[in-house]
Amino acid sequence: MSRDLSRFLAPRSLAVIGGGAWCAAIVDAARRIGFSGTITPVHPTKTAVAGLPAVASIADLPEPPDAAFIGVNRHATIEVVKDLRAAGAGGGICFASGFSEAVAEDDSAGDLQAALVDAAGDMPILGPNCYGFLNALEPSGLWPDQHGLVPVERGVAILSQSSNIAINLTMQHRGLPIAFVATLGNQAQTTQAGLAHHLLDDPRITALGFYVEGFGDLRAWEALAQKAHARGIPLVALKSGRSEQAQAATVSHTASLAGADAGAQAFMERLGIARVRSIPAFLEALKLGHMFGRLPDARIATISSSGGEASLAADTAHGSRVTFPALTAPQETALRDALGPMVALANPLDYHTYIWRNEAAMTRAWSAMADPGIDLIGLILDYPRADRCDPVDWEIATRAAIGAAAQTGARYALVASMPELLPEATARHLMDHGVLPLHGLDHAIEAIEAMSGDVPDAQPPVALSGSDAETEEFTEAAAKDALRRFGLSAPKGDFATKATAVDVAQAVGFPVAIKVQGLAHKTGAGGLALGLTSVEEVQAALSELADGPLWIEQMIPAPLVELLVGITRDPAHGFLLTLAAGGTLTELLDDSQTLLLPAPRASVEQALFKLKLAPRLTGYRGSPPVDLTATLDAIDAIQAYALDNSATLHELEVNPLILTQDAAIAADALIRKAPDVPD
């Protein structure tokens, strides 16, 4: 259901329902941000709350409120929401907890949340279990605590599933203009993606930031990303969950390779949502987005008056996508003219202190670094403590930075190596004059990496996962037969016992491989014998193999590369396609890439060439290349099976997929899925 949030989020009249200690905080927060409309407390027995005249019921309000804060217990909240909706209110903040987040402790909590949504109907609500919102564009808000926002003309919006994190973000001292903050709590009705979709219609919103615990409705996020990218509004996320180790029951390598967070990471990459690891980097990325949007790439130059800072800049970026292009001839000429013969020219640049305190010379030198091949020029500068030192010389540097940006039209940032050494007033002044203030070299580099490069082309909607019913595991033969029907090549084979193994091996045709069925990891567990070329070799191998049913198949030609191709069901994000080094190397190499289904062929190819083993795909040290077309065809076939069985599939793995000069052949396969449901 589409809801108009305009009246609710830019209110002229507020109602505060309940009489808790937070009531005075709500009134103070609204006045602090500059709200000039009416605020009416609602309390059944008190005639005044927080110094304001109160009314006894919602029916007694002088007019339907544009926004109401509902500060009563969870059961009473549902009745209040019904009354507000009947009165024609614009929307409500549901403060109470004990809804869906408490299901583990209270079986009725889920039913309460459903009742709340039903009570709200078409009236917007935030929460439950949330603090509310602050609007610094149309100064207003319902917020039961202190905050650090002031009115702004334009700026970023921050939407958080955590109220406390949102409070802390409003207290930043980094010069970031925050235009709107909302907490969403359980997102019973209004979600992060839905609220962000509304905010994108306001041209004063320059970037959107999210603290995300779970995405929920994937289709809503896909629509949001499409709309944001069409309007050039960058999306930044701080997503919790990287450290989760718990995995669904699995018998393959794939889930452990992907990790608990892989689905979220793949989803954000697919949608072009910049992800950062920390709150400071989140704020720096939003500042960058506010000032410049996404950078074309992560090619930067840094300028400092210290060789130590130049080295530190390079070291901080090491291992990231951030690069320092070599100086061009025009840059070298302009820098030499500005700095003279005593400075060694390089990027990062140590300009020494020959031009310190000379505003014109500093402006000329810093302007000389501008070049079309540089996406951002960082001036590394730490300001002294104003309470103990004289900052006059640094004010000269501030003017030089602003002058260089004005003269060249290039993107300039002033980067403090330590966040506390870039004063907030200076940061705001720089931003007002076109220079990006970045607090902390490490957080600056992380923000630049996250906020650079083109957003990916639109991809098909992710495949949603199906049943979580009890599963059954296919035999290797059945798994290969199932995949063969979708175009995957697999060797000829048959079942056997130790008593019939010789006859089956002869019927299959030498050389053969013998595999003991029912072992999760056959290598090293007496579960595998390879390259057997005669009856005698089969007989010798049988004495070494573990007991169990056998699968005997034709031996595949010697591989150039062994690849793992796995698909796992992720209830939160669909299906994960994992590509990794296969065979015995899977557990030794930290070498994998994860995509979401359906993964376009071009994306799969890009992922393959991000693997550490990629050089072996095209020929390494004289070895021939693999058949890349056959490899991609095989991965397409595996995907096709998964998509056709998405309602029941839990896990699929081909390991190894043997890659040769002219083929891609499944040497082993595993499928685990719920039984098919008859039509």
C-alpha positions in Angstrom: 0.0 0.0 0.0 1.4 3.4 -1.0 1.1 6.0 1.7 1.6 9.8 1.5 4.1 10.6 4.2 4.4 14.3 3.5 2.0 15.6 6.2 3.4 13.2 8.8 7.1 14.0 8.3 6.7 17.8 7.9 4.0 18.4 10.6 2.6 21.7 11.8 0.8 20.2 14.7 2.0 17.5 17.2 0.3 15.4 19.8 2.2 13.7 22.6 0.2 10.9 24.1 1.1 9.7 27.6 2.8 11.3 30.5 6.2 9.7 30.9 9.4 11.6 31.7 10.2 11.6 28.0 7.3 14.0 27.3 9.3 17.0 28.3 12.2 15.7 26.2 9.9 15.6 23.1 8.8 19.2 23.6 12.4 20.3 24.1 13.6 18.4 21.1 11.0 19.9 18.8 11.7 23.4 20.1 15.4 22.8 19.8 15.3 22.0 16.1 13.1 25.1 15.5 9.5 23.7 15.4 7.0 26.6 15.7 3.7 24.8 15.4 1.4 23.6 18.1 2.2 20.8 20.6 -0.7 19.3 22.6 -0.2 16.6 25.3 -2.9 14.0 25.7 -3.4 12.5 29.2 -6.5 11.2 30.8 -6.0 12.9 34.2 -3.4 15.6 33.9 -4.4 19.1 32.9 -0.8 20.0 32.0 2.2 18.0 30.8 5.7 19.4 30.3 4.4 22.9 30.9 1.8 22.6 28.2 -2.0 22.5 28.6 -3.2 18.9 28.1 -6.4 17.4 26.8 -8.0 14.2 28.2 -8.4 12.2 24.9 -7.6 12.2 21.2 -11.2 13.2 20.6 -10.6 16.4 22.6 -7.7 17.6 20.4 -8.5 20.9 18.7 -7.7 19.4 15.3 -6.4 16.1 14.0 -2.6 16.2 14.6 -0.2 15.9 11.7 2.0 13.7 13.8 1.6 12.0 17.2 4.0 10.4 19.6 2.4 7.3 21.2 4.1 6.8 24.6 1.9 4.2 26.2 2.2 0.4 26.8 2.1 -2.0 23.9 -1.5 -3.0 24.4 -2.8 0.5 24.8 -0.7 1.5 21.7 -3.0 -0.5 19.4 -6.1 1.3 20.7 -4.5 4.7 20.5 -3.5 4.0 16.8 -7.1 3.1 16.1 -8.3 6.3 17.6 -5.7 8.4 15.8 -6.6 6.9 12.5 -10.3 7.5 13.1 -9.6 11.1 14.0 -7.7 11.7 10.7 -4.2 12.1 12.1 -1.3 12.3 9.7 0.7 9.5 11.4 2.1 8.1 14.6 5.4 7.1 16.3 5.0 3.8 18.2 7.5 4.1 21.1 6.5 0.9 23.0 8.5 -2.3 22.7 7.3 -5.9 23.1 6.2 -6.6 19.5 7.9 -8.8 16.9 11.3 -8.3 18.4 10.1 -10.1 21.6 8.7 -13.2 19.9 11.3 -15.4 21.5 10.2 -14.3 25.0 6.4 -13.8 24.3 4.5 -15.9 21.8 1.8 -13.3 21.5 4.2 -10.5 20.4 3.9 -11.4 16.7 0.1 -11.2 16.9 0.3 -7.8 18.6 2.4 -6.5 15.7 -0.1 -7.8 13.2 -2.9 -6.1 15.2 -0.9 -2.8 15.2 -0.6 -2.8 11.4 -4.2 -3.6 11.1 -5.1 -0.8 13.4 -3.0 1.7 11.5 -4.6 0.9 8.1 -3.6 3.6 5.7 -2.3 5.9 8.4 1.6 5.9 8.4 3.3 4.7 11.6 7.0 4.4 12.5 8.1 1.5 14.8 7.1 0.0 17.0 10.1 0.1 19.3 11.6 3.3 17.9 12.3 6.9 18.8 10.8 8.8 15.9 12.1 11.4 13.5 13.8 14.8 13.2 13.3 17.0 10.1 15.9 19.8 9.8 14.5 21.0 6.5 11.0 21.8 7.7 12.1 22.2 11.4 10.0 19.6 13.3 10.2 16.2 14.9 9.0 13.8 17.5 12.1 12.6 19.4 12.1 11.7 23.1 15.7 12.6 23.8 18.4 15.1 23.2 19.8 15.6 19.6 22.4 17.6 17.8 20.5 18.8 14.7 20.0 22.3 13.6 17.9 23.6 10.7 19.6 23.2 7.3 18.7 24.1 3.7 19.9 20.8 2.2 21.7 17.8 3.4 21.7 14.0 3.9 19.0 11.7 5.4 19.9 9.0 7.8 17.5 6.1 8.5 18.4 3.7 11.3 17.0 0.5 12.7 18.7 1.4 15.9 17.5 4.5 17.9 20.6 4.8 20.0 22.9 4.8 17.0 20.7 7.5 15.4 21.0 9.7 18.5 24.8 9.4 18.4 24.9 10.3 14.7 23.1 13.5 15.4 25.9 14.5 17.7 28.7 14.4 15.1 31.2 17.3 15.0 32.3 16.7 11.4 30.4 19.4 9.5 28.0 17.0 7.9 24.7 18.7 7.2 22.0 16.3 8.4 18.6 17.1 6.9 16.5 14.2 8.2 16.9 11.4 10.7 14.4 8.6 11.4 14.4 5.5 13.5 12.4 2.6 12.2 12.4 0.0 15.0 10.5 -3.1 13.9 9.4 -1.6 10.6 5.9 -3.1 11.1 4.5 -0.8 8.4 6.8 1.9 7.2 10.2 0.5 6.2 13.6 2.0 5.6 13.3 1.5 1.8 9.7 2.9 1.8 10.7 6.0 3.8 13.8 6.5 1.6 11.6 6.2 -1.5 9.6 9.1 -0.2 12.6 11.2 0.7 14.1 10.9 -2.8 11.3 13.1 -4.0 12.8 16.0 -2.0 15.5 17.7 -4.1 17.1 19.0 -0.9 18.2 15.5 0.1 21.7 14.9 -1.2 22.5 11.4 0.0 20.8 8.6 1.9 22.5 6.7 4.7 21.2 3.5 6.4 22.1 1.6 9.5 20.7 -1.8 8.5 20.2 -4.9 10.6 18.2 -6.7 7.9 16.8 -5.7 4.5 13.4 -7.4 4.6 11.5 -6.6 1.4 14.2 -7.1 -1.3 11.9 -5.8 -4.0 11.4 -2.5 -2.2 15.2 -2.1 -2.0 15.6 -2.9 -5.6 13.1 -0.2 -6.5 14.7 2.3 -4.2 18.2 1.7 -5.7 16.8 2.1 -9.2 15.1 5.4 -8.3 18.1 6.7 -6.4 20.6 6.0 -9.1 18.3 7.6 -11.7 18.3 10.7 -9.7 22.0 10.6 -8.9 21.5 10.2 -5.1 24.2 8.0 -3.5 23.2 5.3 -1.0 25.5 4.4 1.9 25.0 1.6 4.4 26.4 0.5 7.7 25.2 -3.1 7.8 25.6 -5.1 11.0 26.2 -8.9 10.8 29.7 -9.3 9.5 30.8 -11.4 12.5 27.9 -13.8 12.6 29.2 -17.4 12.4 26.1 -19.4 12.7 25.2 -21.3 9.5 22.2 -23.3 8.5 22.9 -27.1 8.6 25.1 -27.8 5.6 27.2 -30.6 4.2 29.1 -28.6 1.5 32.0 -26.2 1.5 29.9 -23.5 -0.1 28.1 -22.0 3.0 31.4 -21.8 5.0 33.1 -20.0 2.1 30.2 -17.6 1.7 29.9 -16.8 5.4 26.9 -15.4 7.2 27.3 -11.9 5.7 27.9 -12.8 2.1 24.3 -12.5 1.0 24.0 -8.9 2.4 27.3 -8.0 0.8 26.3 -9.4 -2.6 22.9 -7.7 -2.4 24.5 -4.3 -1.7 27.0 -4.7 -4.5 24.3 -5.7 -6.9 22.3 -2.6 -6.0 25.2 -0.2 -5.9 24.9 0.6 -2.2 28.2 1.8 -0.8 29.1 -0.2 2.3 31.3 1.0 5.1 32.6 -0.8 8.3 32.3 1.9 10.9 30.3 4.9 12.1 33.2 7.4 11.4 33.6 6.0 7.8 29.8 6.2 7.4 29.8 9.9 8.2 32.7 10.6 5.9 31.1 8.7 3.0 27.9 10.7 3.5 29.9 13.9 3.4 31.6 12.8 0.2 28.2 11.9 -1.3 26.7 15.3 -0.2 29.5 17.3 -1.8 30.4 15.3 -4.9 28.1 12.3 -5.2 29.9 9.1 -6.2 33.4 9.6 -7.6 34.1 8.3 -11.1 36.9 6.2 -9.7 39.2 5.9 -6.7 42.2 7.7 -8.3 43.5 10.2 -5.8 46.4 12.6 -5.2 47.5 13.7 -1.8 49.6 16.7 -0.8 51.3 17.2 2.5 54.2 19.1 4.1 55.7 15.9 5.5 57.2 12.8 3.9 55.8 10.8 6.8 52.2 11.9 5.9 52.8 11.1 2.2 54.0 7.6 3.2 51.1 7.1 5.6 48.6 8.1 2.9 50.0 5.5 0.5 50.2 2.8 3.2 46.6 3.5 4.3 45.3 3.0 0.8 47.4 -0.2 0.3 45.2 -3.2 -0.3 42.2 -1.0 -1.2 41.0 0.1 -4.7 42.3 3.6 -4.0 45.3 4.3 -6.2 47.8 7.2 -6.7 48.4 7.7 -10.4 51.8 8.8 -11.5 52.1 12.5 -12.2 51.6 13.6 -15.8 53.9 15.8 -17.7 51.6 18.9 -17.3 51.3 18.2 -13.6 55.1 18.0 -13.2 55.7 21.2 -15.1 53.1 23.1 -13.1 54.4 21.7 -9.8 58.0 22.5 -10.7 57.1 26.1 -11.5 55.2 26.4 -8.2 57.6 24.5 -5.9 61.1 25.0 -7.4 63.9 22.5 -7.8 64.3 21.4 -4.2 61.1 19.3 -4.0 61.0 15.7 -5.3 57.8 15.5 -7.4 55.6 12.4 -6.8 52.1 11.3 -5.9 51.7 11.3 -2.9 53.5 14.6 -2.8 55.6 16.0 0.0 55.9 19.7 -0.8 58.0 20.3 2.3 57.5 23.7 4.0 59.1 26.1 1.6 55.8 27.7 0.7 54.2 27.6 4.2 52.5 30.8 5.2 52.5 32.0 1.5 48.9 31.8 0.5 49.4 32.6 -3.2 52.2 30.0 -3.5 50.2 27.4 -1.7 47.2 28.0 -3.9 49.4 27.8 -7.0 51.1 24.5 -5.9 47.9 22.8 -4.9 46.2 23.9 -8.1 49.0 22.4 -10.0 48.0 18.9 -8.9 44.6 19.1 -10.6 44.3 16.7 -13.6 41.5 14.9 -15.4 43.0 11.6 -14.3 42.6 12.5 -10.6 39.2 11.9 -9.0 39.9 13.6 -5.7 42.8 15.7 -4.4 43.5 15.4 -0.7 45.3 18.1 1.2 46.6 16.5 4.4 46.5 19.0 7.1 46.0 18.8 10.9 44.9 21.9 12.7 46.5 22.8 16.1 44.5 22.8 19.3 42.8 26.2 19.4 42.7 26.3 23.2 46.5 26.0 23.4 47.9 27.1 20.1 47.7 29.9 17.5 45.8 28.7 14.3 46.5 31.7 12.2 49.0 29.9 9.8 46.4 27.2 9.2 43.8 29.8 8.3 46.1 30.7 5.5 46.1 27.1 4.4 42.3 27.0 4.6 42.1 29.9 2.2 44.6 28.3 -0.2 42.6 25.1 -0.3 39.5 27.1 -1.1 41.4 29.1 -3.7 42.7 26.0 -5.4 39.3 24.4 -5.7 37.8 27.7 -7.0 40.6 28.2 -9.6 40.6 24.6 -11.0 37.0 23.4 -10.5 38.5 20.1 -9.4 37.4 18.0 -6.4 39.4 18.9 -3.3 39.3 17.5 0.2 41.1 18.7 3.2 42.1 15.6 5.2 43.0 15.6 8.8 45.1 12.5 9.7 43.4 12.6 13.2 39.7 13.4 13.3 39.9 15.7 16.3 42.4 18.0 14.5 39.9 19.4 12.0 37.6 21.8 13.9 33.9 21.7 13.2 33.7 25.4 12.3 36.5 25.0 9.9 34.9 21.9 8.4 31.6 23.8 7.8 33.5 26.7 6.3 35.4 24.5 3.9 32.2 22.7 2.9 30.4 26.0 2.3 33.2 26.9 -0.1 33.4 23.7 -2.1 36.2 21.8 -0.2 35.3 18.5 1.3 36.5 18.1 5.0 37.5 14.6 5.8 38.1 13.6 9.4 40.7 10.8 9.8 43.0 9.5 7.0 41.9 5.9 7.4 38.2 6.8 7.4 38.8 9.1 4.4 40.4 6.3 2.4 37.6 3.9 3.3 34.9 6.4 2.3 36.7 7.2 -1.0 36.9 3.5 -1.8 33.2 2.9 -0.9 32.0 5.9 -2.8 33.9 5.5 -6.1 33.1 3.9 -9.4 30.0 3.6 -11.5 26.9 2.0 -10.0 26.3 -1.4 -11.6 23.9 -1.7 -14.5 20.4 -2.7 -13.5 20.1 -6.5 -13.1 17.1 -8.8 -13.0 15.3 -9.0 -9.6 17.0 -11.4 -7.2 15.5 -14.9 -7.1 13.6 -15.2 -3.8 14.2 -18.4 -1.7 11.4 -20.8 -1.1 10.6 -23.5 1.4 12.5 -24.1 4.6 11.0 -27.6 4.9 13.0 -30.7 5.8 15.4 -31.6 3.0 16.8 -34.7 1.4 20.2 -35.2 -0.2 20.5 -36.6 -3.7 23.0 -39.3 -4.4 25.9 -38.1 -6.6 24.5 -40.0 -9.5 21.0 -38.4 -9.1 22.6 -34.9 -8.7 24.6 -35.3 -11.8 21.6 -36.6 -13.7 19.5 -33.7 -12.6 22.1 -31.2 -13.6 22.8 -33.0 -16.9 19.2 -32.2 -17.9 20.0 -28.5 -17.7 23.1 -28.8 -19.9 25.9 -29.6 -17.4 28.5 -32.2 -18.6 29.3 -35.1 -16.3 31.1 -38.3 -16.8 29.4 -41.7 -17.4 29.2 -43.9 -14.3 27.3 -46.5 -12.3 26.7 -47.8 -8.8 28.6 -50.7 -7.4 29.6 -52.7 -4.3 33.1 -53.9 -3.6 31.9 -57.3 -4.9 30.8 -55.9 -8.2 33.3 -53.0 -8.6 35.6 -54.8 -11.1 32.7 -55.6 -13.4 31.2 -52.1 -13.2 34.7 -50.6 -13.8 35.1 -52.6 -16.9 31.6 -51.7 -18.2 32.2 -48.0 -17.6 35.6 -48.1 -19.3 39.1 -47.4 -18.0 40.5 -45.2 -16.6 38.0 -44.8 -13.8 37.4 -43.1 -10.5 35.8 -44.8 -7.5 34.0 -42.8 -4.9 32.5 -44.0 -1.6 29.0 -42.5 -1.2 27.7 -40.8 1.9 31.0 -39.1 2.9 30.9 -35.3 3.0 34.6 -35.0 2.3 36.0 -38.0 0.4 39.6 -37.0 0.1 41.7 -38.2 3.0 38.8 -40.3 4.4 39.3 -43.4 2.4 36.5 -42.3 0.1 38.2 -41.7 -3.2 40.5 -43.5 -5.7 41.4 -41.8 -8.9 43.0 -42.7 -12.2 42.6 -46.5 -12.0 43.6 -48.0 -15.4 43.2 -51.8 -14.9 41.4 -54.6 -13.0 44.5 -55.0 -10.7 44.5 -51.3 -9.8 40.8 -51.4 -9.0 41.3 -54.5 -6.7 44.2 -52.8 -4.9 42.2 -49.6 -4.4 39.2 -51.5 -3.0 41.3 -52.7 0.0 42.0 -49.1 0.9 38.6 -47.6 0.5 36.1 -47.1 3.3 33.0 -49.3 3.5 29.9 -48.1 1.8 28.1 -48.0 -1.6 30.4 -47.1 -4.5 30.0 -44.9 -7.5 32.4 -45.7 -10.4 32.7 -43.3 -13.3 35.0 -42.5 -16.2 38.1 -40.6 -15.2 38.0 -37.0 -16.4 41.0 -35.7 -18.3 43.7 -34.0 -16.2 42.4 -30.5 -15.2 44.0 -27.2 -16.0 41.9 -25.7 -13.2 39.5 -27.1 -10.6 36.6 -24.8 -9.7 34.0 -24.9 -7.0 30.5 -23.7 -8.1 28.1 -23.7 -5.2 24.6 -22.3 -4.6 23.1 -22.0 -1.2 19.7 -20.8 0.0 19.8 -17.5 2.0 16.3 -16.8 3.4 17.2 -13.1 3.8 18.6 -12.5 0.3 17.7 -15.3 -2.1 20.3 -17.6 -3.4 24.1 -17.2 -3.2 26.3 -18.3 -6.1 29.8 -19.0 -4.8 32.8 -19.4 -7.1 36.0 -20.6 -5.6 39.1 -22.7 -6.0 37.9 -26.3 -6.1 39.1 -29.7 -5.2 41.6 -30.1 -2.4 42.5 -26.3 -2.6 39.0 -25.2 -1.4 39.9 -25.5 2.2 43.4 -24.1 1.8 42.8 -21.0 -0.2 40.8 -18.0 0.9 39.7 -17.4 -2.7 36.0 -17.0 -3.4 33.5 -14.6 -5.0 29.8 -14.5 -4.2 26.9 -13.3 -6.4 23.1 -13.5 -6.1 20.9 -15.4 -8.5 20.2 -14.8 -11.2 23.8 -13.7 -12.0 24.2 -12.4 -15.5 26.9 -14.1 -17.5 29.0 -10.9 -17.6 28.9 -10.7 -13.8 29.9 -14.3 -13.5 32.9 -13.7 -15.8 33.9 -10.6 -13.9 33.7 -12.6 -10.6 35.9 -15.4 -12.1 38.6 -13.0 -13.0 38.6 -11.5 -9.4 39.7 -14.9 -8.0 43.3 -15.4 -7.1 43.4 -18.3 -9.5 42.3 -16.1 -12.4 45.7 -16.1 -14.1 45.4 -19.9 -14.6 42.1 -19.4 -16.5 43.9 -17.6 -19.4 47.2 -19.7 -19.3 49.9 -19.3 -16.6 53.6 -19.9 -17.1 53.1 -21.7 -20.4 50.0 -23.7 -19.6 47.1 -23.5 -22.0 44.0 -21.5 -21.2 40.7 -23.1 -20.2 37.7 -23.1 -22.4 36.0 -20.0 -20.9 32.9 -20.4 -22.9 32.4 -23.9 -21.7 33.1 -22.8 -18.1 30.4 -20.1 -18.3 28.0 -22.5 -20.0 28.5 -24.9 -17.1 27.8 -22.2 -14.5 24.7 -21.1 -16.5 23.5 -24.7 -16.4 24.0 -24.9 -12.6 22.1 -21.6 -12.2 19.3 -22.8 -14.5 18.7 -25.8 -12.3 18.7 -23.7 -9.2 16.2 -21.2 -10.6 13.9 -23.9 -11.9 13.9 -25.5 -8.4 14.0 -22.3 -6.3 10.9 -23.3 -4.4 12.6 -26.3 -2.8 16.4 -26.0 -3.3 18.5 -25.5 -0.2 22.0 -26.4 -1.4 23.8 -27.3 -4.6 27.5 -27.8 -5.2 29.7 -28.9 -8.0 33.2 -29.5 -6.6 35.3 -29.8 -8.5 34.2 -28.5 -11.9 37.0 -29.7 -14.0 38.2 -27.1 -16.5 40.2 -28.2 -19.5 41.2 -26.6 -22.9 37.9 -27.7 -24.5 35.4 -28.6 -21.7 34.0 -28.0 -18.3 32.9 -31.2 -16.6 31.3 -31.9 -13.2 33.5 -34.3 -11.3 31.3 -34.3 -8.2 27.9 -32.9 -7.4 25.7 -32.5 -4.4 22.1 -31.4 -4.2 20.0 -30.9 -1.1 16.4 -29.9 -1.4 12.9 -30.3 0.0 10.6 -32.7 -1.8 8.8 -31.2 -4.8 5.2 -30.2 -4.0 2.7 -31.6 -6.6 1.0 -29.0 -8.7 
